[in-house]
């Protein structure tokens, strides 16, 4: 793979995106063995540099690195010198001096991962685990992996290079604050899927009309018109809304009535539609328990696929045989 970092889906071309997904499938195949650990990154050190709270992403990157036999150092801003005012630059220089071979970063500021990768402070591969409202590339990759698997379920094993041509995906909710939505639109459309965003006008970003997708303000209309292969329910990010100091919808009850996947909407979904969510879920707000816990929910599968995708990313960026692949 020609990339030195994984910062944004927009840095990938179609070939590189498919290589990541195909490599993730190969990694997933190794996880059904009795011994899941591979010696690929033995002697390498991966640092998880997290300035925002995280459960799934941090643990997933940690599991991925350890299953490739890398050593892992987990760094959180709370309780570190960051709380004393240390800059991102000085933190990064410290980590490089400790012998790190790659940095996985999550940061509340959009562009932080790009800054770390390209400012010239360090000479390490950087993997973006989510930066502000900008990008979350490995989440998009695991979503694409999950969707690709379900589309191919009736046809047996996934052939290398299989894309998402013809797939219909509806993404619903807090688009404004969602790095997942931005990354998913970029990747799914790159791979040939048709994406429709659904949200109230207050939860759509300026310029969304220029994104390579459709926009609808009526969830019932979008579901009936698209008959989607997947419905992705986004978390309502109330912590970012509070920081903005504004009211984005009248009440939780009204939001759920208009934009939540409630029992009635869930029962009307086409039989082939899967339900996705990047987590954590606000049950009763963007999604009902019946949908979240149904056999058509692939939320837990998304988490499992996340480990395989992050193994693939680390392998392709750090392993000599991975970095040299075309």
Helices and strands as residue ranges (DSSP letters): G 9-11, H 14-30, E 45-50, H 56-67, E 71-76, G 81-84, H 88-97, E 102-107, H 112-118, E 125-131, H 137-151, G 153-155, E 168-172, H 179-190, E 194-198, G 201-203, G 208-210, E 214-216, H 219-226, E 230-233, H 238-244, H 252-259, H 263-268, E 274-277, H 289-292, H 299-318, H 320-323
